[in-house]
Amino acid sequence: MEKTKWIRCPVCGNKTRLQIREDTELKNFPLYCSKCKQESLIEAKDLRVTVVNGFETKMSN
């Protein structure tokens, strides 16, 4: 059975709308949080998510 994990926002800590599996690999992925309206650049491998270079931008509407 493959494990899955919700990706949490690195800014506010809430669950995002995305899940990753054990075999998921992301590189330079722009993760958007609908709760705090911020975008973070992340990498994911082996169910571990890391923020790339502290990249966080505030979205303007």
N, C-alpha and C positions, 0 to 999 in steps of 0.2 A: 504494500500500500504506500502510495506516495504522499508525503507530508505537504501541506499547504500552510501558508501564513499570510495574514493580512499585512499590507505595507502600511506603516504608520507615518504620519507627517513628522519630519524632523524638527519642525518649528513649534507646533502646538501639541503633538503627541496623539492626535486623534486618528482613527482608522480612515484610510482613504478608500476609494472604490475599487482598488486593485488588490489581487492576491498573487503570490508567487508560489511556485512549486520547488521541490528540492533541485530539480534539473534546470531551473530558470537562471539565465545569465543576462543581466542588463548592464550596459555601459553608456554613460552619458545620457541617461534617461531623464527627461523633464517631468518630474512628478508634481502635479497640481493638487492642492488641497482645497476642497470646496468650502470647508469650514472657516479657515483663516485667510483664504484667497491669496495664498502665496505659492510660488513655484520654486522647487528645489531640484538641483541636478544630482541624481543619485546613481550608484552602481550597486548591483546585487549579484551575489554568487553564493551557493550553498546556504540559502535562507538567511544570509547576512546582508544587510542594507547599510551602505555608507554614503555620506554626503561628499560630493566632489568639490574640493577647494572652498568649502563654505559658501558656495554659490546659492544665494537666496535673493529673489527679486519680489517686490511688491507689485501685484497686478493692478493696473488702473482701469477703471470702467467709466 
